[in-house]
């Protein structure tokens, strides 16, 4: 469960749209657009993740996790380089045989850097490419049941592209997680891929700054996870792939505030043997830009 939660935390879109652009960032996909004119921000949200085993013939566990990360990104040196950290608070409930175990506390933290590689602007249009690196630390308690951390230190490399013109935005993201180990277990690496389509419902014409906005998003968020290993031998009931369809709604208020919500439902859940897999995910949160 915690490996999935940590992958989700890696996958979260925690950057903010530039003020002069006319659409907010996607909710579950990264954006190459750096922070706004203020140069720093905060993001937080509550995300509910429900997991179960797709087999009713046996009494398998069910897990519900609530993840509330605090994300602080800051532009450093210029508007092309950004750094920050993620601190997640987690509340996890596991049900099995009529019994329930609950744990709560801080999960695995992360630091990240992002750099804008390419930018081409035109009237009411921009195309940008950025690279990002995350490092996840093993500070969450992996000895609890259910655990709050994976016990491994992971490194994630990402490439992000985004095109925005008038009311439409298209975003692509590909990233690869080099996962570490915990005790004798070597976790399988994970490849993530995301595609997001955004459309500004209101206002129809963006003719002054700032203007409140209503944006809708439709995203595809997928991953392929390789099998875990012990002493070079693959472990059964590990590895697989999933693809989520993720509609979302976003409100941009003035030049600093953003409120958003998303629901994610799997259209592909192909996992080896019997594993706890995500049935659905839902989130509600905010972003805020501020001056340092």
C-alpha positions, 0 to 999 in steps of 0.5 A: 500500500505504501509503495503505491502511496509514495508513487502517487506522491511522486506523481502529484502535480504541485506546480502553479501556472504563470499568472500571465497565462490563461489556464491553470495547471492540470490536477494529476499531471505535471506542468512545465509552467513555472511559478507565477510572478510571486515566485513561490507557493504552497499546495495542499489537498486531501486524497482518498485512495481505496484499494482491494483485491479483485477476488470475492472468493476469499477474504482479502484485506481492504485499505483506505488511505487519506494522504494530505501532502504539504508542497512548497515550491520556490523559484531560485535564481530565476524563473527557469529553476525551481526547487521545493519539498513535499511532506505528506501526512497519512491516515491508513485503515486496513480491514481484514477478517472483521478487524481494523488496523489504523495508523497515522503520521508523516509519510516519506518526504521528498525534495525536488528540482525542476528546470525549464529546458525550452520555451516558445511563446506567441500571442495567447500561446506557449509551448514549453519543455521541462525536466524534473528530479525527485528524491524520496526519503525513507523517513516514514515508519515502515515497521507499522501495520499498515506502514506509513513509508516504503522503507526505500530511498527512490530517485525519479527522473521526469520530462514534461511538455505543455502547450497552451493556446487560448482556452485549450491546454495539452500536457504530456509527462513521462517519468521513471522511478529508480526504486531502492530496497527495504531489508532484503526486498528490492522494489521494482522500478516504475514507469509513469505516463500522463496525458492531460487535456484542459479547457477554460470554460469561463471566461470565454475571452480573457481580456484583462489580468487577473480574471477568475477562471473555471477550468475542466480537465480530462487526464489519463494517468498510467503506470507500469511497475516491474516485479519486486525481487529478493536475492535476484528472484522475482516475487509473485503477486508483484508487478503490473500496470494501471491506467486511470481516467481522471476528470477534474474541475478547477477554480482560479480566484484572482492572481493567487488562489486556486481550488480544484477537485478530481476523481480517478477511476481505473480503465485498466487494472492489470496486476499479476496474481492477487494484489491490493489494487486501487479501485478509485481515487478522489482529491480536493485541494488548493494552491496559493502563490505568495511573495518571499 
